[in-house]
Amino acid sequence: MAQVWKFDVAPIDGPQTLKAPGLGRAVFFAMQGGKPRVWMKIKPDYPEVERRIQVVGTGHDLPEHWRYVGSLQDGPYVLHLFQEGM
């Protein structure tokens, strides 16, 4: 059975690696408690998997061939989240 888990996201340009059992697609990207977070589908009975995500600021270069997840506003900035290979 699948679940959705929440992960902290660093608000920086550049790839970040997340790890969880059966880690799959990012489903939501938003601010919570003043921090950027991503909610991702996982399968708790599966082996641990690594997935790469990347936060990109408006006007910055986008990672090629990565899936767009969503955008959020953080004060004067808008951040966009992409996931590799999904």
KOLGU-688719 format. One record per residue: x, y, z of N, C-alpha, C, O, CB in turn; residue in three letters; residue number from 1. Coordinates in steps of 0.05 Angstrom, whole numbers, padded with zeros to 5 digits. Atoms other than C-alpha are relative to their C-alpha. Glycine has a CB too. Layout:
atom npx=X | npy=Y | npz=Z | capx=X | capy=Y | capz=Z | cpx=X | cpy=Y | cpz=Z | opx=X | opy=Y | opz=Z | cbpx=X | cbpy=Y | cbpz=Z | keba=ALA | palo=NUM .
...
end
This chain:
atom npx=00017 | npy=-00024 | npz=00000 | capx=00000 | capy=00000 | capz=00000 | cpx=00018 | cpy=00025 | cpz=00000 | opx=00038 | opy=00025 | opz=00013 | cbpx=-00019 | cbpy=00000 | cbpz=00024 | keba=MET | palo=1 .
atom npx=-00015 | npy=-00025 | npz=00003 | capx=00025 | capy=00070 | capz=-00017 | cpx=-00009 | cpy=00020 | cpz=00022 | opx=-00031 | opy=00018 | opz=00033 | cbpx=-00004 | cbpy=00012 | cbpz=-00027 | keba=ALA | palo=2 .
atom npx=00005 | npy=-00022 | npz=-00019 | capx=00030 | capy=00130 | capz=00030 | cpx=00012 | cpy=00025 | cpz=-00012 | opx=00027 | opy=00024 | opz=-00032 | cbpx=00011 | cbpy=-00006 | cbpz=00028 | keba=GLN | palo=3 .
atom npx=-00014 | npy=-00025 | npz=00007 | capx=00049 | capy=00203 | capz=00023 | cpx=00015 | cpy=00009 | cpz=00024 | opx=00004 | opy=00011 | opz=00046 | cbpx=-00021 | cbpy=00022 | cbpz=-00009 | keba=VAL | palo=4 .
atom npx=-00017 | npy=-00010 | npz=-00021 | capx=00107 | capy=00228 | capz=00064 | cpx=00010 | cpy=00028 | cpz=-00007 | opx=00012 | opy=00035 | opz=-00030 | cbpx=00024 | cbpy=-00019 | cbpz=00005 | keba=TRP | palo=5 .
atom npx=-00010 | npy=-00028 | npz=00003 | capx=00133 | capy=00299 | capz=00075 | cpx=00030 | cpy=00000 | cpz=00004 | opx=00041 | opy=-00013 | opz=00022 | cbpx=-00014 | cbpy=00019 | cbpz=00020 | keba=LYS | palo=6 .
atom npx=-00029 | npy=-00004 | npz=-00001 | capx=00206 | capy=00319 | capz=00064 | cpx=00007 | cpy=00029 | cpz=00000 | opx=-00006 | opy=00045 | opz=-00014 | cbpx=00014 | cbpy=-00015 | cbpz=-00023 | keba=PHE | palo=7 .
atom npx=-00011 | npy=-00027 | npz=00001 | capx=00244 | capy=00383 | capz=00079 | cpx=00015 | cpy=00004 | cpz=-00026 | opx=00028 | opy=-00015 | opz=-00036 | cbpx=00018 | cbpy=00006 | cbpz=00025 | keba=ASP | palo=8 .
atom npx=-00014 | npy=-00007 | npz=00025 | capx=00272 | capy=00418 | capz=00017 | cpx=00018 | cpy=00024 | cpz=00006 | opx=00008 | opy=00044 | opz=00016 | cbpx=-00020 | cbpy=00004 | cbpz=-00023 | keba=VAL | palo=9 .
atom npx=-00017 | npy=-00024 | npz=-00003 | capx=00332 | capy=00465 | capz=00018 | cpx=-00007 | cpy=00019 | cpz=-00023 | opx=-00009 | opy=00011 | opz=-00046 | cbpx=00031 | cbpy=-00008 | cbpz=-00002 | keba=ALA | palo=10 .
atom npx=00008 | npy=-00019 | npz=00020 | capx=00313 | capy=00529 | capz=-00019 | cpx=00024 | cpy=00010 | cpz=-00017 | opx=00028 | opy=00035 | opz=-00018 | cbpx=-00015 | cbpy=00024 | cbpz=00013 | keba=PRO | palo=11 .
atom npx=-00024 | npy=-00007 | npz=00015 | capx=00375 | capy=00528 | capz=-00063 | cpx=-00001 | cpy=-00012 | cpz=-00028 | opx=-00014 | opy=-00032 | opz=-00033 | cbpx=00026 | cbpy=-00009 | cbpz=00015 | keba=ILE | palo=12 .
atom npx=-00003 | npy=00012 | npz=00026 | capx=00391 | capy=00517 | capz=-00136 | cpx=00020 | cpy=-00023 | cpz=00002 | opx=00039 | opy=-00021 | opz=00017 | cbpx=00010 | cbpy=00021 | cbpz=-00021 | keba=ASP | palo=13 .
atom npx=-00018 | npy=00023 | npz=00000 | capx=00423 | capy=00450 | capz=-00148 | cpx=-00015 | cpy=-00025 | cpz=00009 | opx=-00033 | opy=-00023 | opz=00025 | cbpx=00024 | cbpy=00005 | cbpz=00017 | keba=GLY | palo=14 .
atom npx=00013 | npy=00025 | npz=-00006 | capx=00403 | capy=00377 | capz=-00143 | cpx=00002 | cpy=-00007 | cpz=00030 | opx=00022 | opy=-00001 | opz=00043 | cbpx=00011 | cbpy=-00023 | cbpz=-00016 | keba=PRO | palo=15 .
atom npx=00001 | npy=00011 | npz=-00028 | capx=00383 | capy=00347 | capz=-00075 | cpx=-00010 | cpy=-00029 | cpz=-00002 | opx=-00025 | opy=-00035 | opz=-00020 | cbpx=-00019 | cbpy=00018 | cbpz=00018 | keba=GLN | palo=16 .
atom npx=00008 | npy=00028 | npz=00001 | capx=00375 | capy=00274 | capz=-00060 | cpx=-00017 | cpy=-00007 | cpz=00025 | opx=-00010 | opy=00000 | opz=00047 | cbpx=00025 | cbpy=-00019 | cbpz=00000 | keba=THR | palo=17 .
atom npx=00018 | npy=00010 | npz=-00021 | capx=00317 | capy=00245 | capz=-00019 | cpx=00001 | cpy=-00030 | cpz=00000 | opx=00004 | opy=-00043 | opz=-00021 | cbpx=-00029 | cbpy=00011 | cbpz=-00004 | keba=LEU | palo=18 .
atom npx=00000 | npy=00029 | npz=-00003 | capx=00315 | capy=00174 | capz=00008 | cpx=-00024 | cpy=-00009 | cpz=00016 | opx=-00030 | opy=00003 | opz=00037 | cbpx=00026 | cbpy=-00010 | cbpz=00012 | keba=LYS | palo=19 .
atom npx=00022 | npy=00011 | npz=-00015 | capx=00255 | capy=00133 | capz=00030 | cpx=-00007 | cpy=-00027 | cpz=-00012 | opx=00000 | opy=-00032 | opz=-00035 | cbpx=-00025 | cbpy=00019 | cbpz=00001 | keba=ALA | palo=20 .
atom npx=00008 | npy=00026 | npz=00012 | capx=00225 | capy=00063 | capz=00020 | cpx=-00019 | cpy=00004 | cpz=-00023 | opx=-00040 | opy=00018 | opz=-00020 | cbpx=-00012 | cbpy=-00018 | cbpz=00022 | keba=PRO | palo=21 .
atom npx=00018 | npy=-00002 | npz=00023 | capx=00194 | capy=00057 | capz=-00048 | cpx=-00006 | cpy=00028 | cpz=-00009 | opx=-00028 | opy=00034 | opz=-00019 | cbpx=-00026 | cbpy=-00014 | cbpz=00005 | keba=GLY | palo=22 .
atom npx=00004 | npy=-00028 | npz=00006 | capx=00203 | capy=00131 | capz=-00060 | cpx=-00007 | cpy=00004 | cpz=-00029 | opx=00007 | opy=-00005 | opz=-00047 | cbpx=00025 | cbpy=00017 | cbpz=00007 | keba=LEU | palo=23 .
atom npx=00010 | npy=-00003 | npz=00028 | capx=00164 | capy=00152 | capz=-00122 | cpx=-00002 | cpy=00030 | cpz=-00007 | opx=00017 | opy=00045 | opz=-00003 | cbpx=-00027 | cbpy=-00013 | cbpz=-00003 | keba=GLY | palo=24 .
atom npx=00004 | npy=-00027 | npz=00011 | capx=00135 | capy=00216 | capz=-00150 | cpx=-00007 | cpy=00021 | cpz=00022 | opx=-00020 | opy=00015 | opz=00042 | cbpx=-00023 | cbpy=00000 | cbpz=-00020 | keba=ARG | palo=25 .
atom npx=00008 | npy=-00022 | npz=-00016 | capx=00130 | capy=00283 | capz=-00117 | cpx=-00028 | cpy=00008 | cpz=-00008 | opx=-00035 | opy=00009 | opz=-00031 | cbpx=00020 | cbpy=00025 | cbpz=-00003 | keba=ALA | palo=26 .
atom npx=00028 | npy=-00006 | npz=00005 | capx=00057 | capy=00302 | capz=-00110 | cpx=-00008 | cpy=00028 | cpz=00007 | opx=-00029 | opy=00038 | opz=-00001 | cbpx=-00018 | cbpy=-00020 | cbpz=00014 | keba=VAL | palo=27 .
atom npx=00007 | npy=-00027 | npz=-00009 | capx=00058 | capy=00371 | capz=-00077 | cpx=00025 | cpy=00014 | cpz=00010 | opx=00042 | opy=00001 | opz=00021 | cbpx=-00022 | cbpy=-00002 | cbpz=00023 | keba=PHE | palo=28 .
atom npx=-00022 | npy=-00017 | npz=-00008 | capx=00106 | capy=00428 | capz=-00063 | cpx=-00011 | cpy=00025 | cpz=00012 | opx=-00026 | opy=00040 | opz=-00001 | cbpx=00020 | cbpy=00007 | cbpz=-00024 | keba=PHE | palo=29 .
atom npx=00012 | npy=-00024 | npz=-00013 | capx=00089 | capy=00483 | capz=-00012 | cpx=00017 | cpy=00008 | cpz=00024 | opx=00035 | opy=-00007 | opz=00033 | cbpx=-00029 | cbpy=-00007 | cbpz=00009 | keba=ALA | palo=30 .
atom npx=-00012 | npy=-00009 | npz=-00025 | capx=00112 | capy=00524 | capz=00047 | cpx=-00017 | cpy=-00011 | cpz=00023 | opx=-00042 | opy=-00010 | opz=00022 | cbpx=00002 | cbpy=00032 | cbpz=00001 | keba=MET | palo=31 .
atom npx=00013 | npy=00008 | npz=-00024 | capx=00095 | capy=00496 | capz=00115 | cpx=00018 | cpy=00007 | cpz=00023 | opx=00041 | opy=-00001 | opz=00024 | cbpx=-00007 | cbpy=-00031 | cbpz=00000 | keba=GLN | palo=32 .
atom npx=-00016 | npy=-00009 | npz=-00023 | capx=00119 | capy=00527 | capz=00180 | cpx=00023 | cpy=00017 | cpz=-00008 | opx=00044 | opy=00016 | opz=00005 | cbpx=00010 | cbpy=-00024 | cbpz=00015 | keba=GLY | palo=33 .
atom npx=-00022 | npy=-00018 | npz=00009 | capx=00161 | capy=00577 | capz=00141 | cpx=00022 | cpy=-00014 | cpz=-00015 | opx=00042 | opy=-00002 | opz=-00021 | cbpx=00011 | cbpy=00014 | cbpz=00023 | keba=GLY | palo=34 .
atom npx=-00021 | npy=00015 | npz=00014 | capx=00200 | capy=00522 | capz=00105 | cpx=-00012 | cpy=-00013 | cpz=-00025 | opx=-00035 | opy=-00021 | opz=-00025 | cbpx=00013 | cbpy=-00021 | cbpz=00018 | keba=LYS | palo=35 .
atom npx=00010 | npy=00015 | npz=00024 | capx=00194 | capy=00493 | capz=00034 | cpx=00001 | cpy=-00030 | cpz=00006 | opx=00020 | opy=-00041 | opz=00017 | cbpx=00018 | cbpy=00007 | cbpz=-00024 | keba=PRO | palo=36 .
atom npx=00002 | npy=00029 | npz=-00005 | capx=00171 | capy=00421 | capz=00036 | cpx=-00012 | cpy=-00013 | cpz=-00025 | opx=-00026 | opy=00000 | opz=-00041 | cbpx=-00018 | cbpy=-00006 | cbpz=00025 | keba=ARG | palo=37 .
atom npx=00011 | npy=00016 | npz=00022 | capx=00154 | capy=00367 | capz=-00015 | cpx=-00013 | cpy=-00025 | cpz=00012 | opx=-00003 | opy=-00038 | opz=00030 | cbpx=00022 | cbpy=-00007 | cbpz=-00021 | keba=VAL | palo=38 .
atom npx=00014 | npy=00025 | npz=-00008 | capx=00103 | capy=00311 | capz=-00006 | cpx=00003 | cpy=-00019 | cpz=-00023 | opx=-00002 | opy=-00013 | opz=-00046 | cbpx=-00030 | cbpy=00006 | cbpz=00006 | keba=TRP | palo=39 .
atom npx=-00006 | npy=00020 | npz=00020 | capx=00121 | capy=00247 | capz=-00042 | cpx=-00013 | cpy=-00026 | cpz=00006 | opx=-00017 | opy=-00034 | opz=00029 | cbpx=00031 | cbpy=-00003 | cbpz=-00003 | keba=MET | palo=40 .
atom npx=00012 | npy=00026 | npz=-00002 | capx=00089 | capy=00181 | capz=-00055 | cpx=00021 | cpy=-00021 | cpz=00007 | opx=00043 | opy=-00021 | opz=-00005 | cbpx=-00016 | cbpy=-00008 | cbpz=-00026 | keba=LYS | palo=41 .
atom npx=-00019 | npy=00021 | npz=-00008 | capx=00124 | capy=00123 | capz=-00020 | cpx=-00015 | cpy=-00027 | cpz=00003 | opx=-00040 | opy=-00027 | opz=00005 | cbpx=00015 | cbpy=00007 | cbpz=00026 | keba=ILE | palo=42 .
atom npx=00011 | npy=00027 | npz=-00006 | capx=00113 | capy=00048 | capz=-00010 | cpx=00017 | cpy=-00011 | cpz=00023 | opx=00039 | opy=-00021 | opz=00019 | cbpx=00001 | cbpy=-00019 | cbpz=-00025 | keba=LYS | palo=43 .
atom npx=-00016 | npy=00007 | npz=-00023 | capx=00135 | capy=00031 | capz=00061 | cpx=00011 | cpy=-00029 | cpz=00001 | opx=00030 | opy=-00034 | opz=00015 | cbpx=-00017 | cbpy=00004 | cbpz=00025 | keba=PRO | palo=44 .
atom npx=-00009 | npy=00028 | npz=00000 | capx=00143 | capy=-00044 | capz=00047 | cpx=00022 | cpy=-00005 | cpz=-00021 | opx=00031 | opy=-00028 | opz=-00023 | cbpx=-00023 | cbpy=-00019 | cbpz=-00004 | keba=ASP | palo=45 .
atom npx=-00020 | npy=00003 | npz=00021 | capx=00193 | capy=-00032 | capz=-00010 | cpx=00027 | cpy=00008 | cpz=00010 | opx=00029 | opy=00021 | opz=00031 | cbpx=-00008 | cbpy=00017 | cbpz=-00025 | keba=TYR | palo=46 .
atom npx=-00027 | npy=-00009 | npz=-00008 | capx=00269 | capy=-00023 | capz=-00006 | cpx=00003 | cpy=00030 | cpz=-00003 | opx=-00012 | opy=00043 | opz=-00018 | cbpx=00021 | cbpy=-00014 | cbpz=-00018 | keba=PRO | palo=47 .
atom npx=-00006 | npy=-00029 | npz=00002 | capx=00297 | capy=00047 | capz=00003 | cpx=00009 | cpy=00007 | cpz=-00028 | opx=00025 | opy=-00008 | opz=-00040 | cbpx=00021 | cbpy=00007 | cbpz=00021 | keba=GLU | palo=48 .
atom npx=-00006 | npy=-00010 | npz=00027 | capx=00303 | capy=00087 | capz=-00061 | cpx=00009 | cpy=00029 | cpz=00003 | opx=00000 | opy=00043 | opz=00020 | cbpx=-00024 | cbpy=-00002 | cbpz=-00019 | keba=VAL | palo=49 .
atom npx=-00009 | npy=-00028 | npz=00001 | capx=00339 | capy=00152 | capz=-00076 | cpx=-00013 | cpy=00014 | cpz=-00025 | opx=-00015 | opy=00001 | opz=-00046 | cbpx=00031 | cbpy=00003 | cbpz=-00002 | keba=GLU | palo=50 .
atom npx=00011 | npy=-00016 | npz=00022 | capx=00306 | capy=00206 | capz=-00119 | cpx=00013 | cpy=00028 | cpz=00002 | opx=00018 | opy=00038 | opz=00024 | cbpx=-00031 | cbpy=00002 | cbpz=00001 | keba=ARG | palo=51 .
atom npx=-00011 | npy=-00027 | npz=00001 | capx=00335 | capy=00273 | capz=-00141 | cpx=-00021 | cpy=00020 | cpz=-00007 | opx=-00038 | opy=00016 | opz=-00025 | cbpx=00024 | cbpy=00002 | cbpz=-00020 | keba=ARG | palo=52 .
atom npx=00017 | npy=-00023 | npz=00005 | capx=00297 | capy=00338 | capz=-00138 | cpx=00018 | cpy=00025 | cpz=-00003 | opx=00041 | opy=00024 | opz=00005 | cbpx=-00021 | cbpy=00004 | cbpz=00022 | keba=ILE | palo=53 .
atom npx=-00015 | npy=-00025 | npz=00002 | capx=00318 | capy=00409 | capz=-00154 | cpx=-00019 | cpy=00023 | cpz=00002 | opx=-00039 | opy=00025 | opz=-00012 | cbpx=00016 | cbpy=00001 | cbpz=-00027 | keba=GLN | palo=54 .
atom npx=00014 | npy=-00025 | npz=-00002 | capx=00292 | capy=00476 | capz=-00132 | cpx=00014 | cpy=00020 | cpz=-00018 | opx=00038 | opy=00022 | opz=-00018 | cbpx=-00001 | cbpy=00010 | cbpz=00030 | keba=VAL | palo=55 .
atom npx=-00011 | npy=-00020 | npz=00019 | capx=00301 | capy=00530 | capz=-00185 | cpx=-00015 | cpy=00026 | cpz=00005 | opx=-00039 | opy=00028 | opz=00005 | cbpx=-00004 | cbpy=-00010 | cbpz=-00029 | keba=VAL | palo=56 .
atom npx=00012 | npy=-00026 | npz=-00002 | capx=00290 | capy=00604 | capz=-00175 | cpx=-00009 | cpy=00011 | cpz=-00027 | opx=00002 | opy=00002 | opz=-00048 | cbpx=00020 | cbpy=00019 | cbpz=00013 | keba=GLY | palo=57 .
atom npx=00009 | npy=-00012 | npz=00025 | capx=00253 | capy=00645 | capz=-00227 | cpx=00024 | cpy=00014 | cpz=-00014 | opx=00039 | opy=00028 | opz=-00001 | cbpx=-00022 | cbpy=00021 | cbpz=00006 | keba=THR | palo=58 .
atom npx=-00022 | npy=-00012 | npz=00015 | capx=00301 | capy=00666 | capz=-00282 | cpx=00025 | cpy=-00017 | cpz=00000 | opx=00045 | opy=-00009 | opz=-00014 | cbpx=00006 | cbpy=00027 | cbpz=00010 | keba=GLY | palo=59 .
atom npx=-00024 | npy=00017 | npz=-00001 | capx=00351 | capy=00610 | capz=-00267 | cpx=-00004 | cpy=-00023 | cpz=-00021 | opx=-00026 | opy=-00028 | opz=-00030 | cbpx=00004 | cbpy=-00012 | cbpz=00028 | keba=HIS | palo=60 .
atom npx=00000 | npy=00022 | npz=00020 | capx=00369 | capy=00552 | capz=-00314 | cpx=-00016 | cpy=-00024 | cpz=00011 | opx=-00013 | opy=-00031 | opz=00035 | cbpx=00028 | cbpy=-00008 | cbpz=-00008 | keba=ASP | palo=61 .
atom npx=00016 | npy=00023 | npz=-00008 | capx=00321 | capy=00493 | capz=-00312 | cpx=00016 | cpy=-00026 | cpz=-00006 | opx=00031 | opy=-00027 | opz=-00025 | cbpx=-00027 | cbpy=00000 | cbpz=-00015 | keba=LEU | palo=62 .
atom npx=-00012 | npy=00026 | npz=00006 | capx=00345 | capy=00421 | capz=-00307 | cpx=-00015 | cpy=-00012 | cpz=-00024 | opx=-00039 | opy=-00013 | opz=-00025 | cbpx=-00002 | cbpy=-00019 | cbpz=00025 | keba=PRO | palo=63 .
atom npx=00012 | npy=00011 | npz=00024 | capx=00334 | capy=00388 | capz=-00374 | cpx=-00011 | cpy=-00028 | cpz=00005 | opx=00001 | opy=-00044 | opz=00019 | cbpx=00020 | cbpy=-00002 | cbpz=-00023 | keba=GLU | palo=64 .
atom npx=00013 | npy=00027 | npz=-00001 | capx=00286 | capy=00328 | capz=-00379 | cpx=-00009 | cpy=-00008 | cpz=00028 | opx=-00012 | opy=-00031 | opz=00033 | cbpx=00020 | cbpy=-00021 | cbpz=-00011 | keba=HIS | palo=65 .
atom npx=00010 | npy=00005 | npz=-00027 | capx=00263 | capy=00334 | capz=-00307 | cpx=-00030 | cpy=00008 | cpz=00000 | opx=-00037 | opy=00027 | opz=-00015 | cbpx=00016 | cbpy=00015 | cbpz=00022 | keba=TRP | palo=66 .
atom npx=00029 | npy=-00006 | npz=-00001 | capx=00188 | capy=00335 | capz=-00290 | cpx=-00005 | cpy=00023 | cpz=00019 | opx=00005 | opy=00024 | opz=00042 | cbpx=-00015 | cbpy=-00026 | cbpz=00010 | keba=ARG | palo=67 .
atom npx=00009 | npy=-00022 | npz=-00017 | capx=00158 | capy=00399 | capz=-00263 | cpx=-00020 | cpy=-00010 | cpz=00021 | opx=-00039 | opy=-00025 | opz=00014 | cbpx=-00013 | cbpy=00023 | cbpz=-00017 | keba=TYR | palo=68 .
atom npx=00017 | npy=00008 | npz=-00022 | capx=00125 | capy=00388 | capz=-00195 | cpx=-00019 | cpy=00023 | cpz=00008 | opx=-00043 | opy=00018 | opz=00010 | cbpx=00017 | cbpy=-00009 | cbpz=00024 | keba=VAL | palo=69 .
atom npx=00016 | npy=-00023 | npz=-00009 | capx=00101 | capy=00457 | capz=-00174 | cpx=00017 | cpy=00024 | cpz=00008 | opx=00041 | opy=00022 | opz=00007 | cbpx=-00018 | cbpy=-00008 | cbpz=00024 | keba=GLY | palo=70 .
atom npx=-00014 | npy=-00025 | npz=-00007 | capx=00118 | capy=00527 | capz=-00152 | cpx=-00012 | cpy=00011 | cpz=00026 | opx=-00035 | opy=00004 | opz=00033 | cbpx=-00003 | cbpy=00022 | cbpz=-00022 | keba=SER | palo=71 .
atom npx=00010 | npy=-00013 | npz=-00025 | capx=00112 | capy=00566 | capz=-00087 | cpx=00013 | cpy=00027 | cpz=00002 | opx=00034 | opy=00033 | opz=-00010 | cbpx=00007 | cbpy=-00017 | cbpz=00025 | keba=LEU | palo=72 .
atom npx=-00011 | npy=-00026 | npz=-00004 | capx=00123 | capy=00637 | capz=-00065 | cpx=00011 | cpy=00001 | cpz=00028 | opx=-00001 | opy=-00007 | opz=00048 | cbpx=-00022 | cbpy=00022 | cbpz=-00003 | keba=GLN | palo=73 .
atom npx=-00014 | npy=-00003 | npz=-00026 | capx=00173 | capy=00652 | capz=-00009 | cpx=00008 | cpy=00029 | cpz=00002 | opx=00030 | opy=00036 | opz=-00008 | cbpx=00024 | cbpy=-00020 | cbpz=00002 | keba=ASP | palo=74 .
atom npx=-00005 | npy=-00029 | npz=-00001 | capx=00170 | capy=00726 | capz=00006 | cpx=00000 | cpy=00011 | cpz=-00028 | opx=-00019 | opy=00007 | opz=-00043 | cbpx=00027 | cbpy=00006 | cbpz=00015 | keba=GLY | palo=75 .
atom npx=-00001 | npy=-00011 | npz=00027 | capx=00193 | capy=00762 | capz=-00057 | cpx=00008 | cpy=-00020 | cpz=-00021 | opx=00009 | opy=-00013 | opz=-00045 | cbpx=00019 | cbpy=00023 | cbpz=00000 | keba=PRO | palo=76 .
atom npx=-00010 | npy=00021 | npz=00019 | capx=00217 | capy=00697 | capz=-00089 | cpx=-00021 | cpy=-00020 | cpz=-00007 | opx=-00039 | opy=-00026 | opz=00009 | cbpx=00025 | cbpy=-00014 | cbpz=00012 | keba=TYR | palo=77 .
atom npx=00017 | npy=00023 | npz=00008 | capx=00181 | capy=00644 | capz=-00129 | cpx=00020 | cpy=-00023 | cpz=-00006 | opx=00038 | opy=-00020 | opz=-00023 | cbpx=-00018 | cbpy=00007 | cbpz=-00024 | keba=VAL | palo=78 .
atom npx=-00017 | npy=00023 | npz=00004 | capx=00213 | capy=00575 | capz=-00126 | cpx=-00015 | cpy=-00021 | cpz=-00015 | opx=-00040 | opy=-00024 | opz=-00011 | cbpx=00010 | cbpy=-00012 | cbpz=00027 | keba=LEU | palo=79 .
atom npx=00012 | npy=00020 | npz=00017 | capx=00199 | capy=00519 | capz=-00175 | cpx=00014 | cpy=-00027 | cpz=00005 | opx=00039 | opy=-00028 | opz=00006 | cbpx=00002 | cbpy=00008 | cbpz=-00031 | keba=HIS | palo=80 .
atom npx=-00011 | npy=00026 | npz=-00006 | capx=00209 | capy=00445 | capz=-00160 | cpx=-00002 | cpy=-00019 | cpz=-00024 | opx=-00023 | opy=-00021 | opz=-00037 | cbpx=-00013 | cbpy=-00012 | cbpz=00024 | keba=LEU | palo=81 .
atom npx=-00002 | npy=00019 | npz=00021 | capx=00231 | capy=00393 | capz=-00211 | cpx=00010 | cpy=-00027 | cpz=00012 | opx=00025 | opy=-00027 | opz=00031 | cbpx=00018 | cbpy=00009 | cbpz=-00023 | keba=PHE | palo=82 .
atom npx=-00009 | npy=00027 | npz=-00008 | capx=00241 | capy=00317 | capz=-00203 | cpx=00012 | cpy=-00014 | cpz=-00024 | opx=00001 | opy=-00014 | opz=-00046 | cbpx=-00024 | cbpy=-00016 | cbpz=00012 | keba=GLN | palo=83 .
atom npx=-00015 | npy=00014 | npz=00021 | capx=00290 | capy=00276 | capz=-00243 | cpx=-00014 | cpy=-00026 | cpz=-00007 | opx=-00022 | opy=-00041 | opz=00011 | cbpx=00029 | cbpy=-00005 | cbpz=00008 | keba=GLU | palo=84 .
atom npx=00007 | npy=00027 | npz=00010 | capx=00266 | capy=00218 | capz=-00286 | cpx=-00027 | cpy=-00010 | cpz=00008 | opx=-00031 | opy=-00035 | opz=00008 | cbpx=00019 | cbpy=-00018 | cbpz=00009 | keba=GLY | palo=85 .
atom npx=00026 | npy=00010 | npz=-00008 | capx=00194 | capy=00214 | capz=-00264 | cpx=-00021 | cpy=00012 | cpz=-00019 | opx=-00045 | opy=00006 | opz=-00016 | cbpx=-00007 | cbpy=00007 | cbpz=00030 | keba=MET | palo=86 .
end
